[in-house]
Amino acid sequence: MQELLEWVRATMPMDLDMPRLIEEKIQSLLEEEKEQIVNAWMDDRFPLDKYWVNRCAEQYYNETFNTKE
């Protein structure tokens, strides 16, 4: 999804409505993707402290998938 977002930003004129709508949808899907990754971590590590697991999952996502500067 991140690659698609970068492609949209690089290839489409952002002054038009359609590219902005596409970008908004991609951002929404990225948030869903992040939530799914965090939930997978939470499900896999159920006996552990949920707060700690959530922080680790978010850190993993940000380091692995978040390429924004």
Predicted model as a PDB file, atoms N, CA, C, CB and O in Angstrom, pLDDT in the B-factor column:
MODEL        1                                                                  
ATOM      1  N   MET A   1       0.823  -1.185   0.000  1.00 80.00           N  
ATOM      2  CA  MET A   1       0.000   0.000   0.000  1.00 80.00           C  
ATOM      3  C   MET A   1       0.873   1.257   0.000  1.00 80.00           C  
ATOM      4  CB  MET A   1      -0.939  -0.007   1.206  1.00 80.00           C  
ATOM      5  O   MET A   1       0.569   2.242  -0.673  1.00 80.00           O  
ATOM      6  N   GLN A   2       1.956   1.202   0.763  1.00 82.00           N  
ATOM      7  CA  GLN A   2       2.844   2.367   0.832  1.00 82.00           C  
ATOM      8  C   GLN A   2       3.444   2.654  -0.538  1.00 82.00           C  
ATOM      9  CB  GLN A   2       3.966   2.140   1.870  1.00 82.00           C  
ATOM     10  O   GLN A   2       3.548   3.812  -0.942  1.00 82.00           O  
ATOM     11  N   GLU A   3       3.837   1.607  -1.250  1.00 86.00           N  
ATOM     12  CA  GLU A   3       4.390   1.793  -2.595  1.00 86.00           C  
ATOM     13  C   GLU A   3       3.348   2.394  -3.535  1.00 86.00           C  
ATOM     14  CB  GLU A   3       4.899   0.453  -3.156  1.00 86.00           C  
ATOM     15  O   GLU A   3       3.666   3.261  -4.349  1.00 86.00           O  
ATOM     16  N   LEU A   4       2.111   1.934  -3.423  1.00 86.00           N  
ATOM     17  CA  LEU A   4       1.035   2.477  -4.252  1.00 86.00           C  
ATOM     18  C   LEU A   4       0.824   3.962  -3.954  1.00 86.00           C  
ATOM     19  CB  LEU A   4      -0.274   1.695  -4.019  1.00 86.00           C  
ATOM     20  O   LEU A   4       0.645   4.768  -4.868  1.00 86.00           O  
ATOM     21  N   LEU A   5       0.847   4.311  -2.682  1.00 84.00           N  
ATOM     22  CA  LEU A   5       0.693   5.714  -2.302  1.00 84.00           C  
ATOM     23  C   LEU A   5       1.819   6.563  -2.897  1.00 84.00           C  
ATOM     24  CB  LEU A   5       0.672   5.856  -0.768  1.00 84.00           C  
ATOM     25  O   LEU A   5       1.565   7.642  -3.433  1.00 84.00           O  
ATOM     26  N   GLU A   6       3.033   6.090  -2.806  1.00 86.00           N  
ATOM     27  CA  GLU A   6       4.158   6.827  -3.375  1.00 86.00           C  
ATOM     28  C   GLU A   6       4.015   6.959  -4.890  1.00 86.00           C  
ATOM     29  CB  GLU A   6       5.483   6.133  -3.027  1.00 86.00           C  
ATOM     30  O   GLU A   6       4.337   8.001  -5.461  1.00 86.00           O  
ATOM     31  N   TRP A   7       3.534   5.905  -5.535  1.00 87.00           N  
ATOM     32  CA  TRP A   7       3.345   5.946  -6.985  1.00 87.00           C  
ATOM     33  C   TRP A   7       2.281   6.982  -7.364  1.00 87.00           C  
ATOM     34  CB  TRP A   7       2.947   4.552  -7.515  1.00 87.00           C  
ATOM     35  O   TRP A   7       2.468   7.762  -8.297  1.00 87.00           O  
ATOM     36  N   VAL A   8       1.170   6.978  -6.631  1.00 85.00           N  
ATOM     37  CA  VAL A   8       0.104   7.952  -6.906  1.00 85.00           C  
ATOM     38  C   VAL A   8       0.649   9.367  -6.761  1.00 85.00           C  
ATOM     39  CB  VAL A   8      -1.105   7.738  -5.953  1.00 85.00           C  
ATOM     40  O   VAL A   8       0.405  10.224  -7.609  1.00 85.00           O  
ATOM     41  N   ARG A   9       1.383   9.603  -5.690  1.00 84.00           N  
ATOM     42  CA  ARG A   9       1.937  10.940  -5.461  1.00 84.00           C  
ATOM     43  C   ARG A   9       2.929  11.350  -6.551  1.00 84.00           C  
ATOM     44  CB  ARG A   9       2.620  10.993  -4.101  1.00 84.00           C  
ATOM     45  O   ARG A   9       3.018  12.526  -6.906  1.00 84.00           O  
ATOM     46  N   ALA A  10       3.664  10.389  -7.070  1.00 88.00           N  
ATOM     47  CA  ALA A  10       4.693  10.699  -8.064  1.00 88.00           C  
ATOM     48  C   ALA A  10       4.147  10.823  -9.485  1.00 88.00           C  
ATOM     49  CB  ALA A  10       5.759   9.640  -8.033  1.00 88.00           C  
ATOM     50  O   ALA A  10       4.743  11.512 -10.312  1.00 88.00           O  
ATOM     51  N   THR A  11       3.027  10.169  -9.781  1.00 87.00           N  
ATOM     52  CA  THR A  11       2.574  10.112 -11.169  1.00 87.00           C  
ATOM     53  C   THR A  11       1.305  10.882 -11.476  1.00 87.00           C  
ATOM     54  CB  THR A  11       2.370   8.717 -11.545  1.00 87.00           C  
ATOM     55  O   THR A  11       1.000  11.136 -12.642  1.00 87.00           O  
ATOM     56  N   MET A  12       0.566  11.254 -10.454  1.00 84.00           N  
ATOM     57  CA  MET A  12      -0.708  11.924 -10.711  1.00 84.00           C  
ATOM     58  C   MET A  12      -0.650  13.371 -10.238  1.00 84.00           C  
ATOM     59  CB  MET A  12      -1.863  11.181 -10.015  1.00 84.00           C  
ATOM     60  O   MET A  12      -0.072  13.667  -9.193  1.00 84.00           O  
ATOM     61  N   PRO A  13      -1.241  14.254 -10.999  1.00 82.00           N  
ATOM     62  CA  PRO A  13      -1.297  15.652 -10.556  1.00 82.00           C  
ATOM     63  C   PRO A  13      -2.226  15.780  -9.343  1.00 82.00           C  
ATOM     64  CB  PRO A  13      -1.781  16.577 -11.713  1.00 82.00           C  
ATOM     65  O   PRO A  13      -3.421  15.499  -9.435  1.00 82.00           O  
ATOM     66  N   MET A  14      -1.672  16.199  -8.228  1.00 74.00           N  
ATOM     67  CA  MET A  14      -2.447  16.212  -6.983  1.00 74.00           C  
ATOM     68  C   MET A  14      -3.437  17.377  -6.896  1.00 74.00           C  
ATOM     69  CB  MET A  14      -1.509  16.269  -5.805  1.00 74.00           C  
ATOM     70  O   MET A  14      -4.163  17.497  -5.909  1.00 74.00           O  
ATOM     71  N   ASP A  15      -3.471  18.233  -7.919  1.00 79.00           N  
ATOM     72  CA  ASP A  15      -4.434  19.324  -7.894  1.00 79.00           C  
ATOM     73  C   ASP A  15      -5.810  18.887  -8.400  1.00 79.00           C  
ATOM     74  CB  ASP A  15      -3.920  20.483  -8.727  1.00 79.00           C  
ATOM     75  O   ASP A  15      -6.739  19.695  -8.438  1.00 79.00           O  
ATOM     76  N   LEU A  16      -5.947  17.640  -8.782  1.00 80.00           N  
ATOM     77  CA  LEU A  16      -7.228  17.107  -9.233  1.00 80.00           C  
ATOM     78  C   LEU A  16      -7.911  16.355  -8.090  1.00 80.00           C  
ATOM     79  CB  LEU A  16      -7.033  16.178 -10.457  1.00 80.00           C  
ATOM     80  O   LEU A  16      -7.244  15.879  -7.170  1.00 80.00           O  
ATOM     81  N   ASP A  17      -9.233  16.249  -8.149  1.00 84.00           N  
ATOM     82  CA  ASP A  17      -9.970  15.562  -7.083  1.00 84.00           C  
ATOM     83  C   ASP A  17      -9.690  14.064  -7.031  1.00 84.00           C  
ATOM     84  CB  ASP A  17     -11.451  15.786  -7.261  1.00 84.00           C  
ATOM     85  O   ASP A  17      -9.530  13.509  -5.944  1.00 84.00           O  
ATOM     86  N   MET A  18      -9.628  13.402  -8.182  1.00 83.00           N  
ATOM     87  CA  MET A  18      -9.477  11.948  -8.197  1.00 83.00           C  
ATOM     88  C   MET A  18      -8.185  11.482  -7.504  1.00 83.00           C  
ATOM     89  CB  MET A  18      -9.498  11.447  -9.633  1.00 83.00           C  
ATOM     90  O   MET A  18      -8.254  10.585  -6.664  1.00 83.00           O  
ATOM     91  N   PRO A  19      -7.026  12.045  -7.815  1.00 84.00           N  
ATOM     92  CA  PRO A  19      -5.828  11.590  -7.106  1.00 84.00           C  
ATOM     93  C   PRO A  19      -5.909  11.812  -5.592  1.00 84.00           C  
ATOM     94  CB  PRO A  19      -4.610  12.303  -7.656  1.00 84.00           C  
ATOM     95  O   PRO A  19      -5.403  10.999  -4.819  1.00 84.00           O  
ATOM     96  N   ARG A  20      -6.534  12.893  -5.172  1.00 85.00           N  
ATOM     97  CA  ARG A  20      -6.689  13.133  -3.735  1.00 85.00           C  
ATOM     98  C   ARG A  20      -7.597  12.085  -3.104  1.00 85.00           C  
ATOM     99  CB  ARG A  20      -7.252  14.540  -3.482  1.00 85.00           C  
ATOM    100  O   ARG A  20      -7.341  11.621  -1.993  1.00 85.00           O  
ATOM    101  N   LEU A  21      -8.652  11.715  -3.811  1.00 88.00           N  
ATOM    102  CA  LEU A  21      -9.551  10.675  -3.303  1.00 88.00           C  
ATOM    103  C   LEU A  21      -8.826   9.332  -3.217  1.00 88.00           C  
ATOM    104  CB  LEU A  21     -10.797  10.550  -4.204  1.00 88.00           C  
ATOM    105  O   LEU A  21      -9.005   8.581  -2.257  1.00 88.00           O  
ATOM    106  N   ILE A  22      -8.024   9.044  -4.208  1.00 89.00           N  
ATOM    107  CA  ILE A  22      -7.243   7.804  -4.199  1.00 89.00           C  
ATOM    108  C   ILE A  22      -6.267   7.817  -3.033  1.00 89.00           C  
ATOM    109  CB  ILE A  22      -6.486   7.618  -5.535  1.00 89.00           C  
ATOM    110  O   ILE A  22      -6.128   6.820  -2.325  1.00 89.00           O  
ATOM    111  N   GLU A  23      -5.594   8.936  -2.832  1.00 88.00           N  
ATOM    112  CA  GLU A  23      -4.642   9.045  -1.727  1.00 88.00           C  
ATOM    113  C   GLU A  23      -5.337   8.857  -0.380  1.00 88.00           C  
ATOM    114  CB  GLU A  23      -3.934  10.404  -1.767  1.00 88.00           C  
ATOM    115  O   GLU A  23      -4.809   8.178   0.502  1.00 88.00           O  
ATOM    116  N   GLU A  24      -6.507   9.449  -0.219  1.00 91.00           N  
ATOM    117  CA  GLU A  24      -7.252   9.289   1.025  1.00 91.00           C  
ATOM    118  C   GLU A  24      -7.634   7.833   1.258  1.00 91.00           C  
ATOM    119  CB  GLU A  24      -8.502  10.161   1.009  1.00 91.00           C  
ATOM    120  O   GLU A  24      -7.549   7.341   2.383  1.00 91.00           O  
ATOM    121  N   LYS A  25      -8.052   7.144   0.205  1.00 91.00           N  
ATOM    122  CA  LYS A  25      -8.419   5.723   0.335  1.00 91.00           C  
ATOM    123  C   LYS A  25      -7.205   4.889   0.705  1.00 91.00           C  
ATOM    124  CB  LYS A  25      -9.041   5.196  -0.976  1.00 91.00           C  
ATOM    125  O   LYS A  25      -7.295   4.000   1.552  1.00 91.00           O  
ATOM    126  N   ILE A  26      -6.078   5.166   0.080  1.00 91.00           N  
ATOM    127  CA  ILE A  26      -4.851   4.424   0.395  1.00 91.00           C  
ATOM    128  C   ILE A  26      -4.463   4.657   1.846  1.00 91.00           C  
ATOM    129  CB  ILE A  26      -3.695   4.842  -0.545  1.00 91.00           C  
ATOM    130  O   ILE A  26      -4.093   3.714   2.545  1.00 91.00           O  
ATOM    131  N   GLN A  27      -4.541   5.904   2.311  1.00 91.00           N  
ATOM    132  CA  GLN A  27      -4.222   6.197   3.708  1.00 91.00           C  
ATOM    133  C   GLN A  27      -5.135   5.401   4.644  1.00 91.00           C  
ATOM    134  CB  GLN A  27      -4.356   7.710   3.987  1.00 91.00           C  
ATOM    135  O   GLN A  27      -4.686   4.875   5.662  1.00 91.00           O  
ATOM    136  N   SER A  28      -6.402   5.320   4.293  1.00 92.00           N  
ATOM    137  CA  SER A  28      -7.348   4.549   5.090  1.00 92.00           C  
ATOM    138  C   SER A  28      -6.963   3.070   5.114  1.00 92.00           C  
ATOM    139  CB  SER A  28      -8.769   4.720   4.542  1.00 92.00           C  
ATOM    140  O   SER A  28      -6.994   2.428   6.165  1.00 92.00           O  
ATOM    141  N   LEU A  29      -6.605   2.542   3.957  1.00 92.00           N  
ATOM    142  CA  LEU A  29      -6.200   1.134   3.879  1.00 92.00           C  
ATOM    143  C   LEU A  29      -4.907   0.876   4.636  1.00 92.00           C  
ATOM    144  CB  LEU A  29      -6.036   0.710   2.425  1.00 92.00           C  
ATOM    145  O   LEU A  29      -4.738  -0.195   5.220  1.00 92.00           O  
ATOM    146  N   LEU A  30      -3.992   1.839   4.636  1.00 90.00           N  
ATOM    147  CA  LEU A  30      -2.758   1.698   5.411  1.00 90.00           C  
ATOM    148  C   LEU A  30      -3.064   1.602   6.906  1.00 90.00           C  
ATOM    149  CB  LEU A  30      -1.812   2.883   5.136  1.00 90.00           C  
ATOM    150  O   LEU A  30      -2.438   0.819   7.620  1.00 90.00           O  
ATOM    151  N   GLU A  31      -4.010   2.384   7.370  1.00 90.00           N  
ATOM    152  CA  GLU A  31      -4.396   2.321   8.777  1.00 90.00           C  
ATOM    153  C   GLU A  31      -5.013   0.961   9.108  1.00 90.00           C  
ATOM    154  CB  GLU A  31      -5.386   3.452   9.114  1.00 90.00           C  
ATOM    155  O   GLU A  31      -4.737   0.389  10.162  1.00 90.00           O  
ATOM    156  N   GLU A  32      -5.849   0.449   8.201  1.00 92.00           N  
ATOM    157  CA  GLU A  32      -6.429  -0.887   8.400  1.00 92.00           C  
ATOM    158  C   GLU A  32      -5.340  -1.950   8.431  1.00 92.00           C  
ATOM    159  CB  GLU A  32      -7.446  -1.209   7.290  1.00 92.00           C  
ATOM    160  O   GLU A  32      -5.376  -2.868   9.251  1.00 92.00           O  
ATOM    161  N   GLU A  33      -4.371  -1.818   7.529  1.00 88.00           N  
ATOM    162  CA  GLU A  33      -3.265  -2.772   7.475  1.00 88.00           C  
ATOM    163  C   GLU A  33      -2.487  -2.752   8.788  1.00 88.00           C  
ATOM    164  CB  GLU A  33      -2.328  -2.454   6.287  1.00 88.00           C  
ATOM    165  O   GLU A  33      -2.140  -3.803   9.328  1.00 88.00           O  
ATOM    166  N   LYS A  34      -2.217  -1.563   9.291  1.00 85.00           N  
ATOM    167  CA  LYS A  34      -1.504  -1.431  10.563  1.00 85.00           C  
ATOM    168  C   LYS A  34      -2.296  -2.095  11.683  1.00 85.00           C  
ATOM    169  CB  LYS A  34      -1.247   0.055  10.895  1.00 85.00           C  
ATOM    170  O   LYS A  34      -1.732  -2.824  12.499  1.00 85.00           O  
ATOM    171  N   GLU A  35      -3.596  -1.844  11.722  1.00 87.00           N  
ATOM    172  CA  GLU A  35      -4.439  -2.434  12.756  1.00 87.00           C  
ATOM    173  C   GLU A  35      -4.410  -3.960  12.689  1.00 87.00           C  
ATOM    174  CB  GLU A  35      -5.875  -1.930  12.621  1.00 87.00           C  
ATOM    175  O   GLU A  35      -4.373  -4.624  13.725  1.00 87.00           O  
ATOM    176  N   GLN A  36      -4.428  -4.515  11.486  1.00 87.00           N  
ATOM    177  CA  GLN A  36      -4.377  -5.970  11.330  1.00 87.00           C  
ATOM    178  C   GLN A  36      -3.055  -6.534  11.830  1.00 87.00           C  
ATOM    179  CB  GLN A  36      -4.588  -6.357   9.868  1.00 87.00           C  
ATOM    180  O   GLN A  36      -3.025  -7.596  12.450  1.00 87.00           O  
ATOM    181  N   ILE A  37      -1.967  -5.829  11.562  1.00 82.00           N  
ATOM    182  CA  ILE A  37      -0.658  -6.290  12.034  1.00 82.00           C  
ATOM    183  C   ILE A  37      -0.606  -6.251  13.555  1.00 82.00           C  
ATOM    184  CB  ILE A  37       0.477  -5.427  11.436  1.00 82.00           C  
ATOM    185  O   ILE A  37      -0.144  -7.199  14.191  1.00 82.00           O  
ATOM    186  N   VAL A  38      -1.078  -5.157  14.132  1.00 81.00           N  
ATOM    187  CA  VAL A  38      -1.092  -5.040  15.593  1.00 81.00           C  
ATOM    188  C   VAL A  38      -1.970  -6.140  16.188  1.00 81.00           C  
ATOM    189  CB  VAL A  38      -1.602  -3.636  16.031  1.00 81.00           C  
ATOM    190  O   VAL A  38      -1.584  -6.773  17.171  1.00 81.00           O  
ATOM    191  N   ASN A  39      -3.145  -6.373  15.604  1.00 80.00           N  
ATOM    192  CA  ASN A  39      -4.032  -7.420  16.114  1.00 80.00           C  
ATOM    193  C   ASN A  39      -3.401  -8.799  16.010  1.00 80.00           C  
ATOM    194  CB  ASN A  39      -5.349  -7.403  15.364  1.00 80.00           C  
ATOM    195  O   ASN A  39      -3.591  -9.631  16.897  1.00 80.00           O  
ATOM    196  N   ALA A  40      -2.659  -9.055  14.946  1.00 80.00           N  
ATOM    197  CA  ALA A  40      -1.982 -10.348  14.808  1.00 80.00           C  
ATOM    198  C   ALA A  40      -0.953 -10.527  15.923  1.00 80.00           C  
ATOM    199  CB  ALA A  40      -1.298 -10.463  13.423  1.00 80.00           C  
ATOM    200  O   ALA A  40      -0.828 -11.612  16.492  1.00 80.00           O  
ATOM    201  N   TRP A  41      -0.235  -9.483  16.226  1.00 73.00           N  
ATOM    202  CA  TRP A  41       0.718  -9.540  17.344  1.00 73.00           C  
ATOM    203  C   TRP A  41      -0.026  -9.803  18.645  1.00 73.00           C  
ATOM    204  CB  TRP A  41       1.534  -8.225  17.446  1.00 73.00           C  
ATOM    205  O   TRP A  41       0.393 -10.636  19.449  1.00 73.00           O  
ATOM    206  N   MET A  42      -1.115  -9.099  18.849  1.00 71.00           N  
ATOM    207  CA  MET A  42      -1.871  -9.255  20.097  1.00 71.00           C  
ATOM    208  C   MET A  42      -2.413 -10.678  20.224  1.00 71.00           C  
ATOM    209  CB  MET A  42      -3.031  -8.236  20.160  1.00 71.00           C  
ATOM    210  O   MET A  42      -2.340 -11.271  21.300  1.00 71.00           O  
ATOM    211  N   ASP A  43      -2.948 -11.224  19.156  1.00 69.00           N  
ATOM    212  CA  ASP A  43      -3.507 -12.573  19.188  1.00 69.00           C  
ATOM    213  C   ASP A  43      -2.434 -13.614  19.455  1.00 69.00           C  
ATOM    214  CB  ASP A  43      -4.213 -12.883  17.878  1.00 69.00           C  
ATOM    215  O   ASP A  43      -2.664 -14.588  20.172  1.00 69.00           O  
ATOM    216  N   ASP A  44      -1.253 -13.401  18.870  1.00 68.00           N  
ATOM    217  CA  ASP A  44      -0.165 -14.369  18.989  1.00 68.00           C  
ATOM    218  C   ASP A  44       0.451 -14.370  20.385  1.00 68.00           C  
ATOM    219  CB  ASP A  44       0.908 -14.075  17.954  1.00 68.00           C  
ATOM    220  O   ASP A  44       0.985 -15.388  20.827  1.00 68.00           O  
ATOM    221  N   ARG A  45       0.381 -13.252  21.071  1.00 63.00           N  
ATOM    222  CA  ARG A  45       1.049 -13.119  22.363  1.00 63.00           C  
ATOM    223  C   ARG A  45       0.045 -12.858  23.487  1.00 63.00           C  
ATOM    224  CB  ARG A  45       2.080 -11.992  22.311  1.00 63.00           C  
ATOM    225  O   ARG A  45       0.294 -12.043  24.375  1.00 63.00           O  
ATOM    226  N   PHE A  46      -1.055 -13.536  23.441  1.00 60.00           N  
ATOM    227  CA  PHE A  46      -2.156 -13.295  24.374  1.00 60.00           C  
ATOM    228  C   PHE A  46      -1.742 -13.296  25.845  1.00 60.00           C  
ATOM    229  CB  PHE A  46      -3.212 -14.327  24.166  1.00 60.00           C  
ATOM    230  O   PHE A  46      -2.187 -12.412  26.576  1.00 60.00           O  
ATOM    231  N   PRO A  47      -0.923 -14.227  26.323  1.00 61.00           N  
ATOM    232  CA  PRO A  47      -0.625 -14.239  27.757  1.00 61.00           C  
ATOM    233  C   PRO A  47       0.225 -13.044  28.227  1.00 61.00           C  
ATOM    234  CB  PRO A  47       0.088 -15.521  28.104  1.00 61.00           C  
ATOM    235  O   PRO A  47       0.284 -12.767  29.425  1.00 61.00           O  
ATOM    236  N   LEU A  48       0.867 -12.349  27.312  1.00 65.00           N  
ATOM    237  CA  LEU A  48       1.739 -11.249  27.699  1.00 65.00           C  
ATOM    238  C   LEU A  48       0.957  -9.973  27.972  1.00 65.00           C  
ATOM    239  CB  LEU A  48       2.769 -11.001  26.621  1.00 65.00           C  
ATOM    240  O   LEU A  48      -0.234  -9.881  27.674  1.00 65.00           O  
ATOM    241  N   ASP A  49       1.629  -9.014  28.529  1.00 74.00           N  
ATOM    242  CA  ASP A  49       1.046  -7.703  28.814  1.00 74.00           C  
ATOM    243  C   ASP A  49       0.589  -7.048  27.513  1.00 74.00           C  
ATOM    244  CB  ASP A  49       2.064  -6.794  29.552  1.00 74.00           C  
ATOM    245  O   ASP A  49       1.399  -6.804  26.619  1.00 74.00           O  
ATOM    246  N   LYS A  50      -0.708  -6.764  27.410  1.00 74.00           N  
ATOM    247  CA  LYS A  50      -1.288  -6.225  26.164  1.00 74.00           C  
ATOM    248  C   LYS A  50      -0.689  -4.871  25.794  1.00 74.00           C  
ATOM    249  CB  LYS A  50      -2.810  -6.092  26.302  1.00 74.00           C  
ATOM    250  O   LYS A  50      -0.435  -4.616  24.617  1.00 74.00           O  
ATOM    251  N   TYR A  51      -0.461  -4.011  26.761  1.00 80.00           N  
ATOM    252  CA  TYR A  51       0.106  -2.689  26.466  1.00 80.00           C  
ATOM    253  C   TYR A  51       1.494  -2.824  25.854  1.00 80.00           C  
ATOM    254  CB  TYR A  51       0.172  -1.827  27.744  1.00 80.00           C  
ATOM    255  O   TYR A  51       1.807  -2.160  24.867  1.00 80.00           O  
ATOM    256  N   TRP A  52       2.317  -3.673  26.431  1.00 79.00           N  
ATOM    257  CA  TRP A  52       3.675  -3.890  25.922  1.00 79.00           C  
ATOM    258  C   TRP A  52       3.636  -4.485  24.517  1.00 79.00           C  
ATOM    259  CB  TRP A  52       4.467  -4.814  26.868  1.00 79.00           C  
ATOM    260  O   TRP A  52       4.380  -4.051  23.638  1.00 79.00           O  
ATOM    261  N   VAL A  53       2.782  -5.466  24.306  1.00 76.00           N  
ATOM    262  CA  VAL A  53       2.669  -6.092  22.987  1.00 76.00           C  
ATOM    263  C   VAL A  53       2.207  -5.073  21.956  1.00 76.00           C  
ATOM    264  CB  VAL A  53       1.695  -7.286  23.031  1.00 76.00           C  
ATOM    265  O   VAL A  53       2.719  -5.054  20.837  1.00 76.00           O  
ATOM    266  N   ASN A  54       1.248  -4.228  22.314  1.00 79.00           N  
ATOM    267  CA  ASN A  54       0.760  -3.207  21.396  1.00 79.00           C  
ATOM    268  C   ASN A  54       1.891  -2.243  21.019  1.00 79.00           C  
ATOM    269  CB  ASN A  54      -0.419  -2.436  22.026  1.00 79.00           C  
ATOM    270  O   ASN A  54       2.035  -1.894  19.847  1.00 79.00           O  
ATOM    271  N   ARG A  55       2.674  -1.821  21.978  1.00 84.00           N  
ATOM    272  CA  ARG A  55       3.800  -0.913  21.690  1.00 84.00           C  
ATOM    273  C   ARG A  55       4.813  -1.593  20.771  1.00 84.00           C  
ATOM    274  CB  ARG A  55       4.492  -0.463  23.004  1.00 84.00           C  
ATOM    275  O   ARG A  55       5.306  -0.975  19.827  1.00 84.00           O  
ATOM    276  N   CYS A  56       5.123  -2.856  21.041  1.00 82.00           N  
ATOM    277  CA  CYS A  56       6.072  -3.594  20.192  1.00 82.00           C  
ATOM    278  C   CYS A  56       5.520  -3.759  18.778  1.00 82.00           C  
ATOM    279  CB  CYS A  56       6.383  -4.979  20.802  1.00 82.00           C  
ATOM    280  O   CYS A  56       6.258  -3.619  17.803  1.00 82.00           O  
ATOM    281  N   ALA A  57       4.241  -4.052  18.664  1.00 79.00           N  
ATOM    282  CA  ALA A  57       3.626  -4.229  17.347  1.00 79.00           C  
ATOM    283  C   ALA A  57       3.654  -2.924  16.561  1.00 79.00           C  
ATOM    284  CB  ALA A  57       2.180  -4.732  17.489  1.00 79.00           C  
ATOM    285  O   ALA A  57       3.958  -2.931  15.368  1.00 79.00           O  
ATOM    286  N   GLU A  58       3.345  -1.819  17.203  1.00 84.00           N  
ATOM    287  CA  GLU A  58       3.389  -0.531  16.509  1.00 84.00           C  
ATOM    288  C   GLU A  58       4.813  -0.177  16.103  1.00 84.00           C  
ATOM    289  CB  GLU A  58       2.805   0.575  17.395  1.00 84.00           C  
ATOM    290  O   GLU A  58       5.041   0.345  15.011  1.00 84.00           O  
ATOM    291  N   GLN A  59       5.763  -0.458  16.974  1.00 87.00           N  
ATOM    292  CA  GLN A  59       7.164  -0.194  16.635  1.00 87.00           C  
ATOM    293  C   GLN A  59       7.589  -1.054  15.441  1.00 87.00           C  
ATOM    294  CB  GLN A  59       8.083  -0.471  17.856  1.00 87.00           C  
ATOM    295  O   GLN A  59       8.254  -0.565  14.528  1.00 87.00           O  
ATOM    296  N   TYR A  60       7.208  -2.327  15.450  1.00 84.00           N  
ATOM    297  CA  TYR A  60       7.527  -3.211  14.329  1.00 84.00           C  
ATOM    298  C   TYR A  60       6.933  -2.660  13.034  1.00 84.00           C  
ATOM    299  CB  TYR A  60       7.001  -4.640  14.595  1.00 84.00           C  
ATOM    300  O   TYR A  60       7.618  -2.590  12.014  1.00 84.00           O  
ATOM    301  N   TYR A  61       5.665  -2.269  13.077  1.00 82.00           N  
ATOM    302  CA  TYR A  61       5.015  -1.728  11.877  1.00 82.00           C  
ATOM    303  C   TYR A  61       5.743  -0.489  11.384  1.00 82.00           C  
ATOM    304  CB  TYR A  61       3.541  -1.394  12.161  1.00 82.00           C  
ATOM    305  O   TYR A  61       6.066  -0.383  10.200  1.00 82.00           O  
ATOM    306  N   ASN A  62       5.999   0.438  12.277  1.00 84.00           N  
ATOM    307  CA  ASN A  62       6.641   1.691  11.882  1.00 84.00           C  
ATOM    308  C   ASN A  62       8.031   1.462  11.302  1.00 84.00           C  
ATOM    309  CB  ASN A  62       6.730   2.631  13.072  1.00 84.00           C  
ATOM    310  O   ASN A  62       8.413   2.124  10.337  1.00 84.00           O  
ATOM    311  N   GLU A  63       8.781   0.547  11.868  1.00 87.00           N  
ATOM    312  CA  GLU A  63      10.126   0.265  11.364  1.00 87.00           C  
ATOM    313  C   GLU A  63      10.086  -0.497  10.044  1.00 87.00           C  
ATOM    314  CB  GLU A  63      10.918  -0.530  12.396  1.00 87.00           C  
ATOM    315  O   GLU A  63      10.957  -0.308   9.194  1.00 87.00           O  
ATOM    316  N   THR A  64       9.094  -1.350   9.866  1.00 84.00           N  
ATOM    317  CA  THR A  64       9.038  -2.220   8.698  1.00 84.00           C  
ATOM    318  C   THR A  64       8.284  -1.623   7.519  1.00 84.00           C  
ATOM    319  CB  THR A  64       8.410  -3.512   9.073  1.00 84.00           C  
ATOM    320  O   THR A  64       8.714  -1.753   6.373  1.00 84.00           O  
ATOM    321  N   PHE A  65       7.167  -0.972   7.795  1.00 82.00           N  
ATOM    322  CA  PHE A  65       6.278  -0.550   6.711  1.00 82.00           C  
ATOM    323  C   PHE A  65       6.154   0.962   6.544  1.00 82.00           C  
ATOM    324  CB  PHE A  65       4.926  -1.121   6.938  1.00 82.00           C  
ATOM    325  O   PHE A  65       5.813   1.434   5.460  1.00 82.00           O  
ATOM    326  N   ASN A  66       6.418   1.707   7.571  1.00 72.00           N  
ATOM    327  CA  ASN A  66       6.217   3.153   7.500  1.00 72.00           C  
ATOM    328  C   ASN A  66       7.460   3.807   6.905  1.00 72.00           C  
ATOM    329  CB  ASN A  66       5.904   3.743   8.905  1.00 72.00           C  
ATOM    330  O   ASN A  66       8.483   3.948   7.575  1.00 72.00           O  
ATOM    331  N   THR A  67       7.358   4.201   5.644  1.00 63.00           N  
ATOM    332  CA  THR A  67       8.519   4.785   4.972  1.00 63.00           C  
ATOM    333  C   THR A  67       8.401   6.299   4.851  1.00 63.00           C  
ATOM    334  CB  THR A  67       8.692   4.168   3.591  1.00 63.00           C  
ATOM    335  O   THR A  67       9.201   6.936   4.166  1.00 63.00           O  
ATOM    336  N   LYS A  68       7.400   6.874   5.517  1.00 61.00           N  
ATOM    337  CA  LYS A  68       7.261   8.329   5.482  1.00 61.00           C  
ATOM    338  C   LYS A  68       8.400   8.951   6.271  1.00 61.00           C  
ATOM    339  CB  LYS A  68       5.885   8.779   6.050  1.00 61.00           C  
ATOM    340  O   LYS A  68       8.858   8.402   7.273  1.00 61.00           O  
ATOM    341  N   GLU A  69       8.843  10.102   5.802  1.00 49.00           N  
ATOM    342  CA  GLU A  69       9.927  10.791   6.504  1.00 49.00           C  
ATOM    343  C   GLU A  69       9.376  11.647   7.614  1.00 49.00           C  
ATOM    344  CB  GLU A  69      10.744  11.646   5.541  1.00 49.00           C  
ATOM    345  O   GLU A  69      10.138  12.307   8.320  1.00 49.00           O  
TER     346      GLU A  69                                                      
ENDMDL                                                                          
END                                                                             
